[in-house]
Amino acid sequence: MAAALGLMVIVPMTALDDRRPAPFGWHMYAGSIDAPEIEVTTDDGTVEPRNTTEIVARFRPEPDYLEPLARFICAREEPVQSVRLTRGYPPADQEFRCSSL
């Protein structure tokens, strides 16, 4: 009984210094990232904000949403020329031209 209890404590302790969030790790489902702020530039040069909650319900830390999100906006909205995505954590500031996606 003590050996089983020891394994249940010692084995997880070896993962305490892993990068977080680690896939299949302790913090996989507890990790969070900031939702990006979205600005679109239309064909006439107007810069307009977009609400991320209308597109994605919850951002997970594992996948990189920026390019797929820009592709989605470019495909969905005709007059959009480019999409700029910025977020605080993890830091990102990228602009995607719809003609190159």
C-alpha positions in Angstrom: 0.0 0.0 0.0 2.8 2.4 0.8 4.6 1.6 -2.5 1.4 2.5 -4.5 0.9 5.7 -2.5 4.5 6.6 -3.0 4.3 6.1 -6.8 1.1 8.3 -6.9 3.1 11.1 -5.3 6.6 10.7 -6.7 5.8 10.2 -10.4 3.7 13.3 -10.7 6.3 15.3 -8.8 8.7 14.7 -11.6 6.6 16.8 -13.9 6.4 19.9 -11.6 9.1 21.7 -13.5 7.8 21.0 -17.0 6.9 23.8 -19.4 3.3 25.0 -18.8 0.8 24.3 -20.2 2.3 21.0 -21.3 0.2 18.6 -23.5 -1.2 15.9 -21.2 0.4 17.6 -18.3 -0.9 18.9 -15.0 -1.8 22.3 -16.3 -3.2 21.2 -19.7 -6.7 22.2 -18.9 -5.9 25.0 -16.5 -3.7 27.0 -18.9 -5.1 30.1 -20.5 -4.2 32.7 -23.1 -5.5 36.2 -23.8 -8.0 36.4 -26.6 -6.6 38.4 -29.5 -7.8 41.9 -30.3 -8.9 41.9 -33.9 -8.8 44.9 -36.3 -9.7 44.5 -40.0 -8.8 47.0 -42.7 -11.4 47.2 -45.5 -10.8 48.0 -49.1 -11.6 51.7 -48.6 -8.9 51.9 -45.8 -11.4 51.9 -42.8 -10.0 50.1 -39.7 -12.8 48.3 -37.8 -12.6 46.2 -34.6 -14.1 42.7 -34.5 -15.3 40.8 -31.4 -13.5 37.5 -30.8 -16.4 36.0 -28.8 -18.6 36.0 -32.0 -16.0 33.7 -33.7 -14.4 31.5 -30.9 -16.0 30.6 -27.7 -12.8 29.9 -25.7 -9.2 30.1 -26.7 -7.1 27.1 -25.8 -3.4 27.5 -25.1 -2.2 24.6 -27.3 -3.2 25.6 -30.9 -2.1 28.8 -32.7 -5.4 30.5 -33.6 -4.0 33.6 -35.3 -3.6 32.5 -38.9 -6.8 30.3 -39.0 -8.7 33.2 -37.4 -7.5 35.6 -40.1 -8.3 33.1 -42.8 -11.9 32.7 -41.5 -12.4 36.5 -41.3 -11.0 37.0 -44.9 -13.2 34.2 -46.3 -16.3 35.4 -44.4 -16.1 39.2 -45.1 -15.7 40.3 -48.7 -14.4 43.9 -48.3 -11.6 43.0 -45.8 -8.1 43.7 -47.1 -6.1 42.7 -44.0 -6.6 41.4 -40.5 -4.4 42.5 -37.5 -4.3 40.3 -34.4 -2.7 41.4 -31.2 -2.7 39.8 -27.8 -0.9 40.3 -24.5 -0.1 36.7 -23.3 1.6 35.1 -25.0 2.7 38.2 -26.8 1.7 38.4 -30.5 1.2 41.1 -33.0 0.6 39.9 -36.6 -1.0 41.3 -39.6 -2.3 39.0 -42.4 -3.2 40.2 -45.9 -6.2 38.4 -47.2 -4.7 38.2 -50.7 -1.9 36.1 -49.3 -4.0 33.7 -47.4 
